[in-house]
Amino acid sequence: MSAFASLEIGVRIHLAMVTDDRDGLYEALSGGFGLTPEEARGSPHALCGTVEQIAEDIVERRERFGISNIGIAAASIDDLAPVIERLAGT
């Protein structure tokens, strides 16, 4: 077994927001990061959208990047509680 097979990959989420206007939020914020809205949406460091969209993004990123744990700011815990509940046990 290679040393890489036993590594756990984590990511820190710098922007986490439950919103019904996902596209508008990424459009508004992307320029400040020097990204297109599509690049911002694909970043492993931001989670924005409805509870279902965010849950789907987390699962997709887990599969694509091999992410096994996610760090979020304490201020985001209450906002993401429904997402955490939705993903519990997956």
Phi, psi and omega in degrees: 000133180283159178298329181291332181295335182264000180286144171253136182252126178242162179219148176256125178270119182267337179226118178225120182210126174275123183207153174272353181247059182303311182297317180296322179293312178297322178298315182292325186267335190300317182300324179295339179258002181071030182239159168281161176303324180293319178295319179297318180296328182271355181294138176284000184256005179223140176227111180221141177141193176288168178305315181294317179298316180295318178299316178297319178298318180297315179297315180298317180290326176300316180288318184287315185260348183076024182291129179249345175210152184231131174258135178229158177291147179304327180294341182267350186301313181296319180296324183267001180307316178296328178291314179300316178298318181297325184266354182307126177087003180264000000 
